[in-house]
Amino acid sequence: MNYEEFKSYILSHIKDYLGEMDPEIDMKIEQTENKLFEEVDALVLSKPDREYSTNIFLDKAYVAYMGTGDMEPIMKDIAATVRKSEKQLNKMEAINLNSFEGIKERLSVQILNAERNQSQLQVITHRKIPETDLAVVYRIEVASNRDGFESVKVTNKMLDIWGIREEQLYQAALEQNMKKYPFIIADAGQFLFRAEPVPEQYPEEMKEKRFYYLTNSNIVNGAATILYPDILKTIGDKFQGNYFILPSSIHEVLLMKDDGEINVEELQSTVRSVNDESVPEGDILSDQVYAYDRENERFYQVSEREETWDHMDQGFSGMEERNMSEDVYASYADEVIANDEHER
């Protein structure tokens, strides 16, 4: 079937896959903006009295159909996405998103790559981390369970509704993050073999030519622990010198002392290789290497150096072995986004 027939088939058959649904939900296919601000066709589910809608973008679904000619797995995938999204929206309805005090205890911080997410950052409240390609964004946790939590990003529109500045949001979100998700630092071997490190406890000594993981107790968005006050300084004291910070993923970073002989170009090449081969696209933090200057208390993105280092493989394979989390939504879905008609 051609693309128009494909869209018509989805709209006329999706209810057969959804089972029992709220009769007030309206379903239609229309063009809407995706994360890259491109106009694409989406299956849109909305309710008259609800501020948010579910948008299931259909461009990638059609590509998948053209590859197999089989609609069954595509319809099941879309239906699973709709059910998951509607479940999240029902939870969101119980939260007063128009009140900063009402959501304050649900806040958390996340670090992502500013260059990879330029389009998102046009509408998402954020702050750039100086001398890096990283940015801090904020999330509202809607629900949690033993497998993780569901959350939505804080947008500039939300900030306007709350009537607060980004600095106030940053302090509140960081405070909640530290309270709910204390940092964990562990030797790479200890971390990979699932030994239980003690939260908020530094190793007695941090040795050269050994990798250490820095994450949080939930191992979700754990790279944000680099924002915790004095944590980078204390790690420098433990290393008794400068050190490198390697972006394993948005969920954790790797730490290694700078012994003055490490070839940064090789480090960066390894980071890129691991990102390309082992890290899901949505979990990639950066292809760059970062460092902490102990004397100047400075966190920055590193330039290449000429010194060589012969121990690149020691401990670094842990990045490839980590089991990264899957996206909350199925393959054709995007995040639940605000319905502009209700927000205006």
C-alpha positions in Angstrom: 0.0 0.0 0.0 1.1 3.6 -0.6 1.6 6.1 2.2 -1.9 7.5 2.1 -3.4 4.0 2.3 -0.9 3.2 5.1 -2.2 6.2 7.1 -5.8 5.3 6.5 -5.2 1.7 7.5 -3.7 2.8 10.8 -6.6 5.2 11.6 -9.3 2.7 10.7 -7.7 -0.4 12.5 -5.8 1.0 15.5 -8.9 0.6 17.8 -8.9 -3.2 17.1 -5.4 -3.3 18.7 -6.1 -1.0 21.6 -8.9 -2.8 23.3 -10.9 -0.8 25.9 -10.1 2.9 25.7 -11.6 6.1 27.2 -14.5 7.0 24.8 -13.7 10.7 25.1 -10.3 10.2 23.4 -10.3 11.6 19.9 -7.9 10.0 17.3 -6.9 11.6 14.0 -3.9 11.9 11.7 -2.5 15.3 11.2 0.8 17.1 10.6 2.7 18.2 13.8 6.2 19.1 14.8 8.6 16.5 15.9 11.7 17.1 18.2 13.6 18.5 15.2 10.8 21.0 14.5 10.0 19.2 11.2 6.4 18.9 10.1 5.5 15.2 10.0 2.4 13.1 10.1 1.3 11.8 13.4 -1.5 9.8 15.0 -2.7 12.3 17.5 -4.8 11.2 20.6 -6.4 14.0 22.6 -9.2 14.8 25.0 -11.3 18.0 25.2 -10.4 18.7 28.8 -6.7 17.5 28.7 -3.7 19.8 28.4 -1.5 17.2 26.7 -1.8 14.9 23.7 -0.1 11.8 22.5 1.6 12.1 19.2 2.8 8.9 17.4 4.9 9.9 14.4 4.4 7.8 11.4 7.3 8.5 9.1 9.6 5.8 10.6 6.7 3.4 10.9 6.1 3.6 7.1 9.8 3.0 6.4 9.5 -0.2 8.6 6.4 -1.3 6.7 8.2 -0.7 3.3 11.0 -3.0 4.5 8.7 -5.9 5.5 5.3 -5.4 4.0 3.8 -6.6 7.3 1.4 -4.3 9.2 0.9 -6.6 12.1 4.1 -5.8 14.2 3.7 -2.1 13.3 0.1 -2.0 14.6 1.1 -3.8 17.8 4.0 -1.5 18.3 1.9 1.6 17.8 -0.8 0.2 20.1 1.7 -0.5 22.9 3.1 3.0 22.5 -0.4 4.5 22.8 -1.2 2.5 25.9 2.0 3.4 27.6 1.7 7.1 26.7 -2.0 7.3 27.9 -1.0 5.6 31.2 1.6 8.3 31.7 -0.8 11.1 30.8 -3.4 9.8 33.3 -0.7 10.1 36.0 0.2 13.6 34.8 -3.4 14.7 35.2 -3.1 14.0 38.9 -0.2 16.5 39.2 -0.7 20.2 39.2 1.8 21.2 36.6 0.8 24.8 36.8 2.2 25.2 40.3 5.9 25.2 41.0 5.3 24.3 44.6 3.2 21.4 43.4 5.9 19.8 41.3 9.1 20.9 43.2 9.6 17.6 45.0 9.3 15.7 41.6 12.1 17.6 40.0 15.4 16.1 38.9 18.3 17.1 36.7 19.8 15.5 33.6 22.9 16.2 31.6 22.7 15.9 27.8 24.8 17.0 24.8 23.9 20.5 23.8 25.1 20.1 20.2 23.1 16.9 19.6 20.0 18.4 21.1 20.0 21.9 19.7 16.4 21.8 18.4 15.1 20.5 21.7 16.9 23.1 23.7 15.0 25.8 21.8 11.9 25.0 23.9 13.4 23.1 26.9 14.6 25.1 29.9 18.3 24.5 30.3 21.7 25.9 31.1 25.0 25.4 29.3 27.9 24.0 31.2 30.8 26.4 30.6 33.8 25.1 28.5 31.9 22.0 27.4 29.4 20.8 24.9 27.0 19.8 27.7 23.8 21.3 29.0 21.7 20.7 32.1 17.9 20.1 31.6 15.2 19.5 34.2 12.6 16.8 34.5 9.4 16.3 36.4 9.1 12.7 37.6 5.5 11.5 36.9 5.7 8.0 38.3 8.4 5.5 39.5 8.7 1.8 40.0 11.5 -0.8 40.5 12.5 -0.5 36.9 13.0 3.3 36.8 10.7 6.3 36.5 8.7 8.2 33.9 9.3 11.9 33.5 8.7 14.9 31.2 11.1 17.7 30.5 10.5 21.2 31.9 9.8 23.6 29.1 10.2 27.4 28.8 6.4 27.7 28.8 6.3 25.9 32.2 8.8 28.3 33.6 6.8 31.3 32.4 3.6 29.8 34.0 5.5 29.3 37.3 6.9 32.8 37.2 10.4 31.7 38.4 13.9 32.1 37.0 16.1 29.2 35.8 18.5 29.6 38.7 15.7 28.9 41.1 14.7 25.9 39.1 18.3 24.7 39.0 18.8 24.9 42.8 15.5 23.2 43.5 16.0 20.4 41.0 19.6 19.8 42.2 18.5 19.6 45.8 15.9 17.0 45.0 18.4 15.0 42.9 20.9 14.9 45.7 18.2 13.9 48.2 16.7 11.1 46.1 19.7 9.9 44.1 22.9 10.1 46.1 26.2 9.7 44.2 28.1 6.4 43.9 31.8 6.1 43.1 33.1 2.6 42.5 36.1 0.9 41.0 35.1 -0.3 37.5 35.5 -3.9 38.4 33.4 -3.5 41.5 30.7 -1.7 39.5 30.6 -4.2 36.6 30.4 -7.2 38.9 27.5 -5.6 40.7 29.2 -5.4 44.1 27.2 -3.0 46.2 29.0 0.3 46.6 28.0 2.5 49.5 26.2 5.7 48.4 28.0 9.0 49.2 31.2 7.3 50.2 34.5 7.9 48.4 37.1 5.1 48.0 39.9 5.4 50.5 42.3 6.0 47.7 41.9 6.4 44.0 44.8 4.9 42.0 46.5 5.7 38.7 45.7 3.8 35.5 42.4 2.5 37.0 38.9 3.5 36.0 36.2 4.5 38.5 32.5 4.9 37.8 30.6 7.9 39.0 26.8 7.6 38.9 23.8 7.7 41.2 22.1 5.2 43.3 19.5 4.6 40.6 22.0 4.4 37.7 19.6 6.5 35.7 20.8 10.0 34.4 23.7 9.4 36.8 26.1 11.6 34.8 24.4 14.6 36.5 26.2 13.7 39.7 29.1 15.8 38.4 26.9 18.8 39.3 26.8 17.9 43.0 28.6 20.6 45.1 32.3 19.8 45.8 32.1 16.3 44.3 34.7 17.0 41.5 37.0 18.8 44.0 36.9 15.9 46.4 37.6 13.4 43.7 40.6 15.5 42.7 41.8 15.3 46.3 41.4 11.5 46.3 43.4 11.3 43.1 45.8 13.8 44.5 45.9 15.5 41.1 44.1 16.2 37.9 41.9 13.6 36.2 39.9 12.8 33.1 36.1 12.4 32.9 34.9 10.1 30.1 31.3 10.2 29.1 30.2 6.6 29.3 26.6 7.6 28.8 24.0 10.0 30.2 23.7 7.4 33.1 27.4 7.4 34.3 30.8 8.8 33.6 34.3 7.2 34.0 37.1 8.8 36.0 40.8 8.3 35.6 43.8 10.1 37.0 45.8 12.2 34.5 49.4 10.9 34.9 50.8 13.2 32.2 51.3 10.5 29.7 47.8 9.8 28.5 47.1 10.4 24.8 43.8 12.4 24.7 43.3 11.7 21.0 43.3 7.9 21.7 40.9 8.4 24.6 38.5 10.4 22.4 38.8 7.8 19.6 37.8 5.1 22.1 34.9 7.1 23.4 33.6 7.6 19.9 34.0 4.0 19.0 32.1 2.8 22.1 29.3 5.3 21.4 29.0 4.1 17.8 29.0 0.4 18.6 27.5 0.0 22.1 25.6 3.0 23.4 21.9 3.5 22.3 21.5 6.8 20.5 19.3 8.3 23.2 21.9 7.4 25.9 25.0 9.0 24.2 26.3 11.9 26.3 29.2 13.1 24.1 32.1 12.0 21.9 34.4 14.4 23.8 36.8 13.9 26.7 36.6 16.2 29.8 39.1 16.9 32.6 39.2 18.4 36.0 42.0 20.8 37.0 42.5 20.3 40.7 44.5 23.5 41.3 42.1 25.8 39.5 39.0 23.8 40.4 38.0 23.8 36.7 35.9 21.3 34.7 36.4 21.6 31.0 36.5 19.9 27.6 40.0 18.7 26.7 42.1 19.4 23.7 44.3 16.8 22.2 47.8 16.3 23.6 50.9 14.6 22.2 51.8 12.3 25.0 51.2 8.6 24.5 49.6 6.0 26.8 49.9 2.3 26.4 47.1 1.1 28.6 44.0 2.1 26.7 42.2 -1.2 27.1 42.6 -1.6 30.9 39.2 -1.3 32.4 37.6 0.6 29.5 35.8 -2.4 28.2 33.3 -1.9 31.0 31.7 0.8 28.8 30.9 -1.8 26.2 29.5 -4.2 28.8 27.1 -1.9 30.5 23.4 -2.6 29.9 22.0 0.7 28.8 18.3 1.5 29.5 15.8 1.4 26.8 13.6 4.4 25.8 10.3 4.7 27.6 8.4 4.6 24.4 8.3 2.1 21.5 10.2 2.6 18.3 7.8 4.9 16.5 6.9 7.2 19.4 8.3 10.5 20.5 7.9 12.0 23.9 4.4 13.1 25.0 4.3 16.7 24.0 2.1 19.6 24.9 -1.0 20.2 22.8 -0.5 23.8 21.6 -4.2 24.4 21.2 -4.7 24.0 25.0 -1.5 25.8 25.9 -2.3 29.1 24.1 
